[in-house]
Structures are given as structure tokens and as C-alpha cells.
């Protein structure tokens, strides 16, 4: 069924919250529908309880045909990867990105057409449009981008922020810790996930003034029982799995993410080159193939695709712009899990509980009291 004007029939009173419904920007990313549509088809086959709302240009949506559990919304414009934020906000109000985000926004009765939005589009534009359309949760100054990195414990370390906020205050880092804790609690089922503050050393006396103040705020939040603060961690602790969550500003987080992706690709390339040196190494490669395949799967950054934009009044997930169909499907999986496990409500509740635990401001302000006022 084709909806030219999103939000009417699909937001009627007979819409139920289950199955989980995801809004997908089909036009975003480096490859657009050539990647998004195959990923969506595979996702639907593996998730019989899910529904998708595909948003894109009419000629693209015609390719969908008669897919089951799939609704279509036409868009007349596309936010290009090189578009400035102002263009996405002011000139492309009928873009596939904007319309997909609109579907997550609750109506006057608190009902939204979609439980979460997924896009591989321009990161800056996605964050700006999402913040403009959905607004931030009460108590959150800035949304943050959170994703996972593999660790040696055969698990994941959640890291935020990964690029949304280059300059952060100590209070922002506290907010990131609260949101990251809610994310891990909702998706991984850990009631009290541990939080590490990324620093140049584990000692509390190290780091910039902002990091030191953030450490004070995190320790105060931990003392109130609303945050499990491990302490300062270093870059290698991300891959050791020292803490479930690692908090940092967006500049450092983005550099760490891209460095990890580049290192994984380089190691895979080195191994391939060594096994292709001569006939003997090729024979050895055949014998080692099961091990090599497992190694490749463990370091494959595509498996960890799908970053949550936390702190908004709606769930938005960002896929890597260069993602292939396999990687984009992982982003859909993460959005589905977050929506199914009530991530939005859990983030809201954890923020509320943390704020209530903060001391009231007075004449003798401490960093914790300052944070309480800024978060309120």
C-alpha cells in the first residue's frame, strides 16, 4: 500500500506497538537503494514480527513490489552526503531522511508511526534533523552517537560519543554515561553496566580539567547508586572489555572508531598477503581456513554497524555511509532490538532517577550540584 502523505492511515488508532515497526531511509548513504533494499528484504525474512516503512523516491519504491509487512512512503528529495546541514534542514523538508524521522515523532496522542528510524545518510544532517524534529529528552543537552566495538571477552564495548559533539563539558560526559548505561541495560540486559571514562591514564589525577571534573561527577553519580562507575580507562581498555561502556567526547571517539576499523582492515590485508606469498603458504592457508574465517568474522566491522543517536525523543540509528547490504542489515537489527526492549523509556527513566539523586544547588556549589542545575 502506498502512502503519499505519511502519518495518516499508518498512525490511526488501530495501529499496535507490536510488531516493531522501523522507518528506513532508502536513499541515504554512498550506495542508497542498491544496498538498503536487499538489506531490508533479508531483515524481514529473519524477523517475522517486524514491519518496515520504506521511504524513498517513487521509482525506487516500485522495486519493492508486494513485499509482506512493508509500507511505502514517497519522498521527493534526497539529502546528499555532501549537503551542508542548513540545506538538509531548510531546503529539503520532503527528503527521505526528513520523512523517515517524522515517522518516529509522536502525535498529539503520543502515538508514532514507527518505533525507530534507520538511515545511512549524512551524519551531520541526520543528527541536526533528528534533533530539530524530535527534540532532546528532558535533562539532555546534546544527543550522542553510541556504537559497539568488539573486545577480547567475546563481547562488545559500547563507546560514546563517536562524533556528534567535538567539544564536551564534564556535564555532557555525565549525560553520555547515563544514556550509555540505559542503552546497554535495555539491549544487553545488564542492570548495572560498568562505565569507564576514557583518559590518558587510569589515575584520577591525570587528564584535562574537563576530564577530572567529569570523573568527580561520575563518582558522585555512582555514590548515589544510579551509575556503576569503573573509573578512568585507557584506549586499550576498549578492546580488553575492562568496562561495558566507555565515555569520551566526539572528537576522540570518532578517531578511536576509525583507527580501530583501519587496524582491523590492515591486519586482514596483512594476513591475506602472507598466505598468498607462494605455493607453500597457499597450502597452509587452505589448512588454516576455518581459523581464518573465524578471525575475519570477529574483526569484521560490518557486524557492529548501527550507531544509536541517544538523547532524542525518539529512536534514530545511523548506519555507516559505505555500508553494504550485510552491514545495513546489522543496523536494522540494532534498531529492532532497541525498540523491542523499550530503550527510549529506559533512557528517560534512568535520566530521571539520576537527576533526582543529585543534590540540590545551594550557596556552596560543588561540580555535582552544578551538573544538577545544568541537567535540569
Secondary structure, DSSP 8 states (H G I E B T S, - for coil): -EESSTTSGGGSTT--S-SEEEEEESS-TTTTHHHHHHHHHHHHHH-TTEEEEEEE-HHHHGGGTT-TTEEEEE-SB---TT--HHIIIII-TTBHHHHHHHTTS--TTS--S-SEEEE-S-HHHHHHHHHHHH-B-TT-SS-EEEEEEE-TTSSEEEEE-SSS-SS--HHHHHHHHHHHHHHHHHHH--TT-EEEEE-SSSSTT-S-HHHHHHHHHHHHHHHTTS-EEEEEE-TTHHHHT-SSEEE--HHHHHHHHHHHHHHHHHHHHHHHHHHTSSHHHHHHHHHHHHHHHHHHHHH-GGGG--EEEETBSSEEEE--TT--HHHHHHHHHHHHHHHHTTHHHHHHHHHHHHHHHS----SS--HHHHHHHHH-
